[in-house]
Amino acid sequence: MTTIAFIGLGNMGGPMAINLQKAGHAVHAFDLSKEAVAKVVAEGATAAFSAQDAVQGAKVVVTMLPASQHVEALFLGKDGAPGLLASIAPGTLVIDSSTIAAATSQKVAKAADAAGIDFIDAPVSGGTGGAIAGTLTFMVGGTTAQLERAQPYLEKMGANIFHAGAVGAGQTAKICNNMLLGILMVGTSEAIALGVANGLDPKVLSEIMRRSSGGNWALEKYNPFPGVHENAPASKGYAGGFGTDLMLKDLGLAQDNAISTKASTPLGGMARAIYAAHSISGHGGEDFSSVIKMLQKP
């Protein structure tokens, strides 16, 4: 049994923390939301009063935060306040599963290394369903030795673990994946909306495309049209899942990276513009598959 501090207990982090607790580890859980903490505590975890409280005595720290600024402020501090690295004991393993800029991961990792702390970036794919089932895909940036150290814990939360490269490489792999996901969801939504506008049954059309050359993950598991997949966010009023604003954030990270590396990503840029318009129109808190609303006949 290992004492693990888990910070960030949202739609993804909460189930991940629960899976670590169910695996026999002692999870010290912290989130700004008391309700989120309560859900994890109900599964046997211990509530922490602060991030600093959570890491006391922890051998492993796992974080799942919304964006780069949150990760940097947590670990490195803000406005003169010390960061969490000052409270983490040397020799501790830190696994950051947030999706953030690779440069931020590298900045935090450099400071962690100076403090004798192992820091890896390990963003995930697989959605809330994968987080609950413990079947996430981890994209890890760090040394081979660090990955080997993290492996036993990652295996309790995921089914696929890839070593993408050095620190920051996990983040780069994740934004490439999510850029493609955003593009695919827009394309899938566009095709279904076109078919429905011409009188096709969305279930029949989706099955035709799923079994044809247009088949993709959205058609397989995350259909954007209500009623096609019973457990998809689209069938639950686009509640839960992966928010439009989070997809917009990831598409922004991809475009920032493309600009800095002079890579050409025209479809990624177009997807970002579409999701930005969708967010501005009031759908930022809905699941990203709600983008189909923009493409349907009024």
N, C-alpha and C positions, 0 to 999 in steps of 0.2 A: 504494500500500500504506500502510495506517495501523496504527500500533501501538495495540492495544486490550487493556486489562486486563479480564479477565472473572473475576468473583468469585461463586462459588456454582455448582457444577457437578453438581447433582443430576439427576433424571430429565428436567427441562426445560432447565436451564442447560447441562448437558453437550453435548447435541446442538446447542443454539444456538451455543455457542462453536465447535464443530466446523464448523458452516456458515460462520461468519465466517472461520475459518482456511482452509477450502476455497475461499472467495471471493478469497483472495490476501492477506488481512490477516495481520499478525503478532500472534498472540494470546498474551498472558502470562496463564496460568491459575492460579487459586488456589482451593482448597477445603480444609476441615479434613480431608476424607477423601483419603488418599493414593491410594486406588484410583480415585476419581473423577478426580483429576488425571491419573493414568496413562492413562486412557482417552482424554483429550483430547490428551495429549502424543503418544500413538500415532498421532494424525492430523496431527501436525506442529506443535502448539502448544509453547510454552516453559513449563516449570513455574516458578512463583514460590514463594518460601519463606514469604511472608506477603502480606497484602493491601497493605501498604506497599511491599513489593518489587514487586508486580504493577503498581502505578500509576506506577512510575518511568519517565519517558519516554513515557508513554501519552498520546495525544491524545484518546482516548475510553475511558470506563470503563463497563462494563455489569455490573449486579448482579442476581442472582436468588436471593433469600433467603427463608426460610420465613415470617417474621412481622414485625410492626411493630417489636418490641423489638430484633430483630436488625439491622434497617436503621438504626434510631436509634443503637444502640450502635456500629455500624460507622462511620458517618459523623461522629457527634457525640461519640463517646467514652463511657466509662463508668467510674465509680469513680475519677475524677481522671485517667484515661489520655486522651490526646488522640485525637480521631477521625480518620478517614481524610481528611477534608477538609483537614486540616493538611498532608497529604503530596501532595495533588493540585495540580498547577500551575494558576495562573489561566489562563483561556481554554479549559480542558478541558471536554469534553462528558460529562456523566454521564447514563446511561440506566438507570433503576431499573425492572426488570421484575417485581419482587416484587409480590405482592398483599397490600397493607397498608391501614391506615386512611388516608383522604385527609388527615386532620389531620397525620399523621406525614410524609407527602410534602411538605406545605406547610411544616412546621417545618424539614425538612432543606433544602428548596429556598431558604428564606429565608437560612439560614446559608451555603449555597453561593453565593447571589447576592452576599452581603457579601464573599465571598472571590474574587469574579470568576469563578465557575464556573457553567456552564450546567447546570441539573439539570432533567430531565423525568421524570415517572412514565409508564411504558409497560407496564402489565400485559398479559398475553397470554391468549388462549383458543385451543383447538385440540388440547390434550392432548399426550402424548408422541409420538404419531404425527405431529402437525403440527410438533412441534419437530424431529423427525428429518427430515421431508420439506421443511422450510423453508416451510411453508404456514400459519404461525400468523397469528392476527388480533391486531394491536396496538391498544390503546386509549390514546391519548397525551394527557397533560395538560402544557401548557406553552405558550409563545408560538409564533406562526406561524414566526418566524425559527428558533427552537430545533427545531421539527419539521422544517423544511427542512434543517437541518444534520444531523439524525439520520436522515432518510429513506434515504440510501444504505446505511446499516448495517442499518436495520430491514428493508429490502427483501431483504437476504441471509438473513434469518431468517423472514420472513413474507410472506404473499400479500395480506393486507388490512391497511391502515393507516388508522385513523380519528383525526381530531383532535377529541377530546371537549370540549376547552375549556382553561381555565387549569390550572395545577398542581393536582393532586388530582382533577381531573375524570376522568382515566383510571381512577383507583381507584374512583370512584363508579360509572362505567359497568361496571367489572369485577364489583363486588359485586352490582349489579343482575342482570347476566348469570348469575353463579354462584348467586344465590338462585333464579332461575328454573330453572337446571339441576338444583339439588337438589330442587326441587319436582317437576320433570318426572321425575326418576329414581325418586322415591318413587311417584308416580302410575303410571308405566310398570311398575314392579316389582309394585305392587298388582294391576294389571290382569292381568299375566301369571300371577301366583300364583293369582289367582281362576280363570283359565281352566284352568290345570294341575290345580287341585283338582277341577275338574269334568271332567277327562279329556281336555282338548284338548292337541294337540301344540304345544309352545311355539314351534316354527319356523313352523308354519302360522298360529297365532294372531298371532304377531309380524308376519308378512307381511300378514295381513288388516288389522291396525291400521295398519301402515306405509303401506298404500295407501288408507287410509280417513281420516276426519276426525280420528282420534287420532294420526296420524303425527307423529313428532318425531325429534330428533337421536339420542336413545337407541335408538329402534327402527331408525334408519337405520344407525348406525355403532357403537353401544356397548351392545348388548343385555345386560341384567343376568343373563340365564339362560344357564348353561353350554352350549356347543355350538351356539348359534344363530349367533354371529359367531366365526369361527375365531380371529381376531386380537384379539378383545376380552379385557380382563382376566378376565372371567367364565369364559372358556375356558382360562385359565391359572392356575386356583386363586385368582383375584382378586389376583394378584401384579402389582406395577408400577402403572402408570396414575396416577390421582389419588386419594390416600389419603382414607379416611373422616375422619381427624382434620383434614386440610387443608380438606375440605368443611365440616366443623364450624366451623373457624376462620372461613371466609368467610361462612358463615351467621351467625356471631356478629358479624362486622363489619357485615353488612347490618342486623341487629337493633339494634346500637348506633347506626348511622346513622339508622335509622327512629325510634328514641327521641329522638335529638337534634333531628331535623327534624319530629317529630310526624307522621310518615307512618304509614299503616295497612298493616301487612304480616302479616295473620293466617296465611296459608299459609306464609310464610317462617318465622314463629315455630314453627309446627307441624313444619315440616321440620327445623328446628334441634333441636327436642325429640326427634324420631325418630332423628336422627343421633347425638345425645348418648347416647341409650339404646343404640344400636348400638355406639358406641365403648366405653361402660362395660362392655358384655357381652364385650369382648375382641377387637373387630374394627377397632380404630382404625388399625392398620397395613395393613389390606386396602384394595383399591380401593373407592371409594365406591359402586359398583354392587352391592357385596355386601350392601347394605341389603335386598335381596330376601330374604335369609335370615330376617330378622325377620318376614316376611310369609308364609312358606311353612308348610304343614301339618307338624307334627312327625312 
